[in-house]
Amino acid sequence: MEWDAVDLTRIPAIRQWSHEPGRFITFGITFVRYGNYRNFGYYRLQIIGKDRLIMHWQPWRRSAMYGELSERPEVAIVFGPDPVTMLMAGVSIPHPLDKLLVTGVLRGEGVELVKGSTVDVEYPANAELVIEGELTGEFVREGPFGDHVGVYSIAREYPVVRVKAIYSRRDPIIPVTVTGKPVLEDGNIIRFGTKVVKPLLRQVLPELVDIEIPPEGLGYVIIVSIRKKYPGHARRAMAALWGLVPVLGKVIIVVDQDVNVRDWGQVMYAIAAHVNPSRDILIIDNYPVEELDPSTPIPNLGSKVGIDATRKLPEEYGGREYPMDVTAPSDVIDKVRRIADSIMGRSGN
């Protein structure tokens, strides 16, 4: 049903940390369209009036790009669609791939969409509540906000949205999330996103074996394993990842295919054994980073580090063969296992 009057103060919004200046909507999914392209994601929304809110979409994010390119940017902010769509809203899918198409593949069926009544934006037909609005062209101060990096993000000017209409079920259930030092709810979205992006990344990097984006690393630390074939292969993998989503992967660690990227013991051993810092650590300065990253004094601009923890090919090792791993022959391992099983079997009787 359509609300008789637009009144954002009726929607559950929170002031989660003491230094935040007002109430924020934290789990609304913003849908935006640019030409034939569309995207959706989570962008916090600070309420500044009954019919106005501030859209915190950061530079280098796909939705912000669509909003900047559109002559008359419009949005639909959706609360409570199906669970897969809610999870996918937190996953970065690079332009021009349709995130709704990927969502439909994961759901096993397409997402039913409806076109907005007051905006030219499509969004899920099954939801608890929808806010339709347009960007006014104004920019006002937003924040500070206690974000997922565990510190208050800086206060900066962001675009204003004027709400044109609100639609909801009769008694809508409005999802809310709290952000702060990891690992919180958004950490589980990172885990989900890691599984989603792996098959997509293999279309660009067929040599990719596995990828881990640990929630504690805020999306800034990525570990990948590859089937290494040629000199510089690890750096090619780093460059591809930085090119796809510039603001993520502040630190990328590349290991060989036999390393379990979710086992920090194995990853640390690969770094300790195979990294010669002067040769295997790549630093790129003046590169896009996430605005929320507290380590950079200039918002949105920082540096990247890539760590090549793979075994080196002769071309990378002064023309010499790389030292062999210490491993036991398989027949010896089998024999030891049989003896151990026999001993354990007797001790259990």
N, C-alpha and C positions, 0 to 999 in steps of 0.2 A: 504494500500500500504506500501511497505517497503521503509524506508528512504535510499537514496543513500549513505549517510555517517552518522555515529553516531555522534550526536552533542547535548549534553544535554543543552547547552546554548540557544538552540532554544525553550526549554520548559519553560512555565511560572513558575518561582520559585520566592519566596519572601524573603526579609529581613524585618521582621515585626516589630522588636524592635531594638533599637539603639545599644545594646551591643552584638548583634548576629554577628558572624564572617563572615558570607557569606549568600548565597542564599539557601533556603530550599524548597523542595517539601513537601507540607503539606497534600495533599488529594489524594495521590496515594495509591492504595490497593495492598499490597504485597501478592502474592500467593506463597506457598512453599510446597514441598512434601517430605515425609520421608517414604520410603517403600510404603505401601498401605494407609498411612495416609496423609491427606492434611489439610491445614489451610490457612486462609487469614485474614488480618487485616491492620489497619493503623499504619505505623511506619514512622516517619519523615525521610527525606532523604536529607543530605547535599551534594550539588554538589561541587566536588573538581577538576573537569576536564571535558573535552568533553565526555569522555567515563568512568568516575569514579564518584561514589557517596558513601556516608557513610550510612550504614543501622543501624538505631537506634532502634534495638529491644532489650528490656530489659531482664535481667535474670528473670526467673520464668514465662516468657511468652511462650505460646505454640509454636509459630513460631521460637523463638530463640532456643528452645529445639530441634526442628526438624533440624534447621540449624546446631546445634552442633553435632547431632547424624549422620548426613549424611556424607558420605565419600567425596562427590562432590556436595556440596549444590548449588542449582540453584534457581532462583526466576523469577517471572514475575510480573511486577508492572503495574497495570491496572488503567486507568483513565476513569471515566464516564460509568460504566455499568448501569444496571437498578437500580432504586431508592432503592428497597428492599435490593439488594446486597450491595449497598453503606451503608445503615443503619446497616446491619448485620456485616459489616467489623469492626464496633466499639463495637460489643457485644462479651464478653468473653464466649466461649463455651468450657468446659473442654475436654481434651483428654479422650477417643478416639472418642467421638461423632463427626460425620461429620457435620461441619458447613454448607457446601453446601446443605446437605440433609435438615437441618432445614430451610435454606433459601428457598429451593424449596417448602417445606410445606407452608411457609408463602405466597409465591407468587401464590400458587395454581397450579404450574407447575414447573418442574425441570429447572435448569439453564443450558442453552445450552453451552457446553464447546468445546474448541478446544485445541489441543496439540501444545505447542510451536514449532517453527521451529528450534530454536537453543538450546532450553532447554527442559528437560523432565518434564515439568510442564503443567498441564491443567489450563485454565482460561476461563472466559466468552467470548463467541464468539462475542457478541455485546458490543463494547466499543468504546471510542473515540481514545484512544492511548494506546499502550502497550510497555513497556520496558522489554526486555529479557536480563538476565545477570547471572553471576556466582560470588560466593564469592571467593576472591583470597587467603584467608588465612592471609591477612594483617590486622592489626588493627591500626587505626590512631585516633588522637584527634578529637572529635566531640563536637560541642557546644561552649559556652553556648547558650541556646535557651529559649525564653520566653514561657513557657509551660502552660498547662491548670490549673496548681495549682496557677498561678498568680505570680510566681517568675521565675528567670532564673534558669534552671536546670544546674547541674554541668557539666563541660567539662570533658569527659572521652574518653577512646579509644573504638572504635566500629569497626565492620568488614567493609571492603571495598568490593564494588560490581563493577566488570568490566562489562560494557554494551556490549553485543554481537550484538544486533539488536534492532531497533525501528520500530514499525508499527503503522499506524494511518489512520484515514479517511483523505480525501483531506483537509478539513478545520476543524480540531478537536476543540472541546470545552473542555478546561482543567479546571476541578474544583479545587478551592483553598479555604482553610479555614484559619482563624486567631485564634490563641489561646492566652489566657490571663486569667485575673481574671474572675471567673464565674459570671453570666451564659452567655455563648456564644453558638455558634452552636453545640459544642460537648455536651452541656447540653441537647439538644433535643435528641441526640443519646442515652444518659443515660436514658431518659424517655422511649424511644422506647425499649431499652434493658431490662428495668425492666419488661415490659409487655411480652417480649419474654421468659425471663428466668423463670418466675413464674410457668408455667406448667411443665417445665423441672425439676425445683427444687422439685416439688411435687412427682416426681418419686423417689427421694431420701428421701424427707421429706414429707410423706403423711399428716402429721399433720399441714403442712404450710397452713395458711389461706390467708395471703396477705404479700406483700413485698413492701417496698418503698426505693429507692435509690435516695435521693434528689440531684439534680444537684449541688446545692450549697455545698454539702458535698464531691464533687470530686470523688465519688465512694468509699470514705473512711468511710462513715457513712451509715449504713444499719439498717433499722427498719423492723422487721418481727413480725407478729402475728401468734400464734399457738393455736391448740386445746390441751391444756395441760392435760396430763393423769397421769403422774407419777413423783415422785421426781427427780429433776435434768433434767427435760425435756428441760428447756430453755438452759441449758449448752450443751445438746446434739445438739440442733439446731445451737448454735454458732460454735461448733466443726465441724459440717458438712459443714457449709458455709466457714469456714477458710480452711478446707481441699480441697474444690473444686477449689477455686481461692485464693491462699495464699496472693497475693499482695493487694487484695481489703478488705474492711470491717475492717479498723483499729478500728472502733467503731461499735459494734453490739448491738442493743437494742431489747430485746424480750419482747413482750406484749401479753396479752390475746386476744382471738378471737373477743371479743366485742369492741376492741379498733380500731378506724380508723387510720391506720398507716400514712395517709396523712394529718391528723389533728394534728398539733403540740400541740394544747391545750390539746387534749386527751392524747397524748404521754407524755407531761410534767406532767400531773396529775398522770399518771400511775407510772412515776419515783418517783414523790414526795410522793405518797401514799404507794407504795409497795416495795420500795428499802430500805433495811437496808444495808448500805455500806459494813460493815464487812462481811456480808453474801452473798450479791447479786452482788458484783462487782468482776469480774474475770479478772486478769491481767496476760498475758503471755508474758514473756520477750524473747529476742533473737529469734524473729520469722520473716520470710520473709515479707518485705513490698515493695511497689513500689519505685523504685529508684528516682522518681520525688518528693517523699514526703520530704518537706524541714525540717520537724521536727526532723529527725533522723540524727545524725552526721556521722553515718556509712552507706554508701549507701547500700540499699537493705536489711538492717537488723534493726529491731526496735521492737516494742511491739504491742500487741493487748489488747483491753479492751472490755469485754462483760458485759452488764448490764441486769440483770434479773428483769424486771419490771412487772412480772406476780404476781397474787395472789398466796399465798403460801399454799401448801397442809399441812396437819397435820405433816407429816414427816419432813417438812422443817420449822415448826413453833413450835418446842418444844412439839409436840404431841397434841397441841391445835387446835381447829377449827379456821380458819381465820375469822375475823370480817365480818359480812354481809354488803353488800352495802346498802346505803339508797336509796330506790326506792319506788315509789308510786304504789299501786295496779292498774292493767290495767283498772278495772271498774271505778276507780276514775279518771284516766287520760281521759278515754272516756267521762265521764260526764263533766269534765272541758272543754274538747274540744267542746262538744256540746253547752255548755253555752256560751263559747267564740264566737263560730260561730254565735250563735243567737244574741248576743250583737252586733257583727260586722255587721251582716246583717241588724239590725235595724238602726244602725248609718249611714249606707250607703244610706238609703231611704230618 
